[in-house]
Amino acid sequence: MSTEIESRSATVGQLAAKGTIVLAFVVALEVLIMISPFALFFYAVFNPVLLVLGTTPFTRWLTAFFLPHMVVPPNAGLAAIRVLGSVFFVLGLLGFLACAIQVYAGKIRKTGVASKGGYALVRHPQYLSLAVSGIGLAILWPRFLSLVLLAVMLFLYYVLAKDEERRMLGRHGKSYRDYLGRTGMFLPRLAEARLLPEEDAPLYRVSAGKALGILAVLLVVLVSTGFVLRSYTIRHLPLAALDGVDAIAITAEDLAAARDLLPKILEDGAVATRTRAGEHEGHRLLAYVIPVDYTMQGMIADTGPEWRLFDQHKTVAMITDYVLHPFAHLTEGHAHATPAHGSVALHDSPAMRRRIIFLDVVAEPGRLMSASDDFAINVRREPRVFADVHLHTGEVLKVVDIPSGSGWGRVPTPSF
């Protein structure tokens, strides 16, 4: 009877663990879902969770982003992290598929325990591959919530791996014990022996105290890393305070252009009357300087239906480009071309125009002391108006009021 109860408990535990792992990947794959035609259905369920998390300062940080997503990474280090996100995601998936094929081929051939290929290096290459892919996803769509779920996912992989080893020992005895002796759990044997403390015998379950300790360490390490990266990112953003306006550009080159453009734009009467909220205490005025055809502008504000990516029905192409060409969607349309004499076509081309999206940043008086404070987790950013301007002349081409929220409504979206 005890064996039957133990078996049922293990099965329930595995189902719960795998369900949590699936949830972690669903949340991390928000980057794919939000540009798919199914975005509205997904956010009908997921956005209430984000909005509830956003109601209190104690949980609002979970919806925030910790790495550059809207701007070109401002230095080589952050650019390398973004590239690693794509590399980890792709290699992790390929590794998982290769190991899965190996395991199922072995079951069909009845060759016994898998101990070749990836299994000759580590005992759980599938879990390792999914963990690597999960890290890549957390970089690709860097919400703190993704980091928390990644920590839970890594913890559950460890618990599942220990349970599998215990059962494999009971089934295969000495042959599996020998295999344990020559391979590491998640890293090659020599590396694991140097980096990690000696493991308990797999015959024993992980104690509740040890399990909670492992989960706590994973949460602290991953979340702390996220806050460090977020602070570092904000300190290095292409951001400047110009004539009472905090300007952030997608590239450093456009920030230089903004220094000349913003004073002229703010002299325009239509712009001036719509941006005076930033003059009040507890408010700052934030201006995004972007190309008029910047792909991701719908995440900043609802500037038109053509920038609601879920309406474009190009999900596969956009995700492929996002993963394989990490910065292409950020750098398109930024070329500062010099118009040839009398070239009307070049003068009117999108490359010669910039869109300035003005947002009112609101917080308690005294909390907004600098431009960097515009990106604090507990401030509110409300879109007000956008102005299209000519890059070289500073001429204001049009001014358009914009509704509250973004192209995805009230869904928390990246701010940098």
C-alpha positions in Angstrom: 0.0 0.0 0.0 2.8 2.4 0.9 4.5 1.7 -2.5 1.2 2.5 -4.3 0.7 5.7 -2.3 4.3 6.7 -3.0 3.9 6.0 -6.7 0.7 8.1 -6.9 2.4 11.0 -5.0 5.4 10.9 -7.4 3.0 11.0 -10.3 1.1 14.0 -8.9 4.4 15.7 -8.1 5.6 15.2 -11.6 2.4 16.6 -13.1 2.5 19.6 -10.9 6.1 20.2 -11.7 5.6 19.9 -15.4 2.6 22.1 -15.3 4.6 24.8 -13.6 7.4 24.4 -16.2 4.8 24.8 -19.0 3.5 28.0 -17.3 7.0 29.4 -17.1 7.5 28.9 -20.8 4.1 30.3 -21.6 4.9 33.5 -19.7 8.3 33.8 -21.2 6.8 33.2 -24.6 4.7 36.3 -24.2 7.0 38.0 -26.6 5.8 35.6 -29.3 2.1 35.6 -28.3 1.8 39.4 -28.0 2.5 39.8 -31.8 0.3 36.9 -32.8 -3.4 37.1 -33.8 -4.1 35.3 -30.5 -2.8 38.2 -28.4 -6.2 39.5 -27.3 -7.3 36.0 -26.1 -4.0 35.6 -24.3 -4.2 38.9 -22.5 -7.9 38.4 -21.6 -6.5 35.8 -19.2 -2.9 37.0 -18.5 -3.4 40.8 -18.3 -5.6 40.7 -15.3 -2.8 38.9 -13.5 -0.3 41.6 -14.6 -2.8 44.4 -13.5 -3.3 42.8 -10.1 0.5 42.6 -9.6 0.7 46.3 -10.6 -1.7 47.4 -7.9 0.9 47.5 -5.1 4.6 48.5 -5.0 5.4 45.1 -3.4 4.5 43.2 -6.5 4.7 45.8 -9.3 8.3 45.0 -9.9 7.3 41.6 -11.3 5.8 43.3 -14.3 8.8 45.5 -15.0 11.6 44.8 -17.5 15.3 44.5 -16.6 17.1 44.7 -19.9 16.9 46.9 -23.0 14.1 45.9 -25.2 12.9 49.1 -26.9 16.3 50.7 -27.5 19.6 49.5 -29.1 21.7 48.1 -26.2 23.9 51.1 -25.3 27.2 49.3 -24.9 29.0 46.1 -25.9 28.2 44.3 -22.7 24.4 44.7 -22.9 24.6 43.9 -26.7 26.4 40.7 -25.9 23.8 39.7 -23.3 21.0 40.2 -25.9 22.9 38.1 -28.5 23.4 35.4 -25.9 19.6 35.4 -25.3 19.1 34.3 -28.9 22.0 31.8 -28.8 20.8 30.2 -25.6 17.2 30.0 -26.8 18.1 28.3 -30.1 20.9 26.0 -28.8 18.7 25.0 -25.9 15.8 24.0 -28.1 18.1 22.1 -30.5 19.8 20.3 -27.7 16.5 19.3 -26.2 15.2 18.0 -29.5 18.4 16.0 -30.2 18.3 14.3 -26.7 14.5 13.6 -27.0 15.1 11.9 -30.4 17.9 9.9 -28.8 15.7 8.7 -25.9 12.7 7.8 -28.0 14.9 6.0 -30.6 16.4 4.0 -27.7 12.9 3.1 -26.4 11.9 1.8 -29.9 15.1 -0.2 -30.2 15.0 -1.2 -26.6 18.7 -0.4 -26.0 18.3 0.3 -22.3 19.4 3.4 -20.4 20.5 6.3 -22.6 24.2 6.8 -21.9 25.7 8.1 -25.2 25.6 11.4 -26.9 24.6 14.2 -24.5 23.9 11.5 -21.9 27.6 10.6 -21.8 28.4 14.1 -20.6 25.6 14.7 -18.1 22.7 12.7 -16.7 19.9 15.1 -17.6 20.8 16.9 -20.9 17.1 17.5 -21.7 16.6 19.4 -18.5 19.9 21.2 -19.0 18.8 22.2 -22.6 15.4 23.4 -21.5 17.1 25.4 -18.7 19.5 27.0 -21.2 16.6 27.8 -23.5 14.6 29.2 -20.5 17.5 31.6 -19.7 17.5 32.7 -23.4 13.8 33.4 -23.2 14.2 35.4 -20.0 16.7 37.6 -21.9 14.5 37.9 -25.0 11.5 39.0 -23.0 13.0 40.3 -19.8 10.2 40.7 -17.3 11.1 40.1 -13.6 8.2 37.6 -13.6 10.1 35.6 -16.2 13.1 35.4 -13.8 10.9 34.3 -10.9 9.3 31.5 -13.0 12.8 30.6 -14.3 14.0 30.1 -10.7 10.9 27.9 -10.0 11.5 26.0 -13.2 15.2 25.3 -12.4 14.2 24.1 -9.0 11.6 21.7 -10.3 14.1 20.3 -12.8 16.4 19.5 -9.9 13.6 17.8 -7.9 12.4 15.9 -11.0 15.9 14.8 -11.8 16.5 13.5 -8.2 13.3 11.6 -8.3 14.1 10.0 -11.7 17.6 9.0 -10.5 16.1 7.3 -7.4 13.7 5.3 -9.5 16.3 4.4 -12.1 18.5 3.1 -9.4 15.7 0.9 -8.1 15.1 -0.4 -11.6 18.6 -0.9 -13.0 20.8 -1.2 -9.9 24.6 -1.4 -10.3 24.7 -0.4 -14.0 23.0 2.9 -13.3 25.1 3.4 -10.1 28.2 3.1 -12.3 26.7 5.6 -14.7 26.1 8.0 -11.8 29.7 7.6 -10.8 31.1 8.8 -14.2 28.7 11.6 -15.1 27.6 14.8 -13.6 24.0 15.7 -12.9 23.7 18.9 -15.0 27.4 19.6 -15.7 30.3 17.3 -16.7 31.6 15.4 -13.8 34.9 17.3 -13.2 33.2 20.7 -13.5 30.4 19.7 -11.2 32.7 18.3 -8.6 34.6 21.6 -8.5 31.6 24.0 -8.6 29.0 22.2 -6.5 29.0 20.4 -3.2 28.9 16.6 -3.2 25.4 15.4 -3.8 23.4 13.2 -1.5 22.9 9.6 -2.6 20.1 9.5 -5.2 18.3 6.8 -3.2 17.2 9.5 -0.7 14.6 12.1 -1.4 15.4 15.8 -1.2 14.5 17.0 2.3 12.0 19.9 2.5 14.6 22.1 4.2 17.1 21.6 1.5 14.5 22.0 -1.3 13.4 25.4 0.2 17.0 26.5 0.5 17.8 25.7 -3.1 14.6 27.5 -4.3 15.5 30.6 -2.1 19.0 30.7 -3.4 17.8 30.5 -7.0 15.2 33.3 -6.5 17.7 35.6 -4.7 20.4 35.1 -7.3 18.2 35.5 -10.4 16.1 38.4 -9.1 19.1 40.2 -7.7 20.9 39.8 -11.1 17.8 41.3 -12.7 17.8 44.4 -10.5 21.6 44.9 -11.1 21.1 44.6 -14.8 18.1 47.0 -14.7 20.0 49.6 -12.7 23.0 49.3 -15.1 20.8 49.6 -18.2 19.0 52.8 -16.9 22.4 54.4 -16.1 23.6 53.8 -19.7 20.4 54.7 -21.7 20.6 57.2 -24.5 18.8 59.7 -22.3 19.2 63.4 -21.6 17.3 66.3 -19.9 16.8 69.0 -22.6 14.9 72.2 -21.9 12.6 70.7 -19.3 12.1 67.5 -21.3 13.7 64.1 -20.7 14.5 62.7 -24.1 15.3 59.0 -24.8 16.3 57.9 -28.2 16.4 54.4 -29.8 20.0 55.1 -30.8 22.7 57.4 -29.4 22.8 59.1 -32.9 19.2 60.1 -32.6 19.8 61.5 -29.1 22.3 63.9 -30.7 19.7 64.9 -33.2 17.1 65.4 -30.4 19.2 68.1 -28.9 18.6 70.2 -31.9 15.0 69.2 -32.6 13.3 69.4 -29.2 13.7 73.2 -28.7 12.1 73.8 -32.1 9.3 71.4 -31.5 8.5 72.8 -28.1 8.1 76.3 -29.7 5.2 74.9 -31.7 1.9 76.1 -30.2 0.1 72.8 -30.7 2.8 70.9 -29.0 3.3 73.4 -26.2 -0.3 73.4 -25.1 -0.4 69.6 -24.9 2.8 69.1 -22.9 2.5 71.6 -20.0 1.6 68.8 -17.5 5.3 68.1 -17.1 5.7 71.6 -15.5 3.8 70.5 -12.3 5.4 69.1 -9.2 5.6 65.4 -9.2 5.5 65.3 -13.0 8.2 65.1 -15.7 7.8 65.1 -19.4 9.4 62.2 -21.2 9.9 62.3 -25.0 10.7 59.2 -27.1 12.6 60.1 -30.3 12.0 57.4 -32.9 11.8 56.9 -36.6 8.2 57.5 -37.9 8.1 53.8 -39.0 9.7 52.4 -35.8 8.3 48.8 -35.6 7.8 48.8 -31.8 6.2 52.2 -31.2 2.9 50.6 -30.3 4.5 49.5 -27.0 5.2 53.1 -26.1 1.8 54.5 -27.1 -1.2 53.7 -29.3 0.0 55.7 -32.3 -2.1 53.9 -34.9 -3.5 50.5 -35.8 -0.6 49.8 -38.1 1.7 49.5 -35.0 -0.4 47.0 -33.2 1.8 44.1 -34.1 -0.9 41.4 -33.4 -2.9 42.9 -36.3 -0.1 42.4 -38.9 -0.3 38.5 -39.2 3.4 38.2 -39.6 4.1 36.4 -36.4 6.5 33.7 -37.7 8.6 36.1 -39.8 8.8 38.7 -37.0 9.8 36.2 -34.4 12.4 34.6 -36.7 13.8 38.1 -37.4 13.7 39.0 -33.7 15.7 35.9 -32.7 18.1 35.7 -35.5 18.7 39.4 -36.1 18.5 40.9 -32.6 18.9 44.6 -33.5 17.4 44.9 -37.0 14.0 46.0 -35.8 15.7 48.7 -33.6 18.0 50.2 -36.2 15.8 50.4 -39.3 14.8 53.9 -40.4 17.6 55.7 -38.5 19.9 56.6 -41.4 20.7 60.3 -41.3 20.8 60.8 -45.0 21.9 64.1 -46.5 19.4 65.2 -49.1 20.8 65.9 -52.5 20.1 69.4 -53.9 16.5 69.5 -55.1 15.7 65.9 -54.2 12.1 66.0 -53.2 11.7 62.3 -52.8 14.6 62.1 -50.3 13.3 65.2 -48.5 9.9 63.5 -47.9 11.2 60.0 -47.2 10.5 58.3 -43.8 14.3 58.4 -43.2 14.1 62.2 -43.0 11.4 62.3 -40.4 11.3 61.5 -36.7 8.3 60.9 -34.4 8.5 62.4 -30.9 6.1 60.7 -28.5 5.5 62.7 -25.3 4.5 61.0 -22.1 3.6 62.5 -18.8 5.6 60.8 -16.0 3.8 61.0 -12.6 5.0 60.1 -9.1 4.8 61.5 -5.6 6.3 65.0 -5.3 10.1 64.7 -4.7 10.5 61.3 -6.2 11.3 62.4 -9.8 14.7 64.1 -9.3 16.3 63.2 -12.6 15.6 61.8 -16.0 16.6 58.3 -14.8 13.7 58.5 -12.3 11.3 58.4 -15.3 12.0 54.6 -15.5 11.5 53.8 -11.8 9.2 50.8 -11.3 6.6 52.7 -9.3 6.0 55.7 -11.5 3.1 56.1 -14.0 3.8 57.0 -17.6 0.8 58.4 -19.6 1.0 59.1 -23.3 -0.2 62.6 -24.3 0.7 63.5 -27.9 3.1 62.7 -30.7 4.6 65.1 -33.2 6.2 64.2 -36.6 9.1 66.5 -37.5 11.6 66.8 -40.3 15.0 65.6 -39.2 17.1 68.4 -40.7 14.8 71.5 -40.7 12.9 70.8 -37.4 9.6 71.6 -39.1 6.6 70.1 -37.3 4.7 68.1 -39.9 1.8 67.0 -37.7 0.7 66.8 -34.1 -1.7 64.0 -33.0 -3.3 63.4 -29.6 -3.0 59.8 -28.4 -5.1 57.8 -25.9 -4.0 56.4 -22.6 -2.2 53.1 -22.6 -0.4 51.5 -25.5 -1.4 49.5 -28.6 -2.1 46.6 -26.2 -4.4 48.7 -24.0 -3.3 48.7 -20.3 -0.9 45.7 -20.6 2.4 46.7 -18.9 4.9 47.0 -21.8 8.7 47.7 -21.9 9.8 51.3 -21.2 13.3 51.1 -22.5 
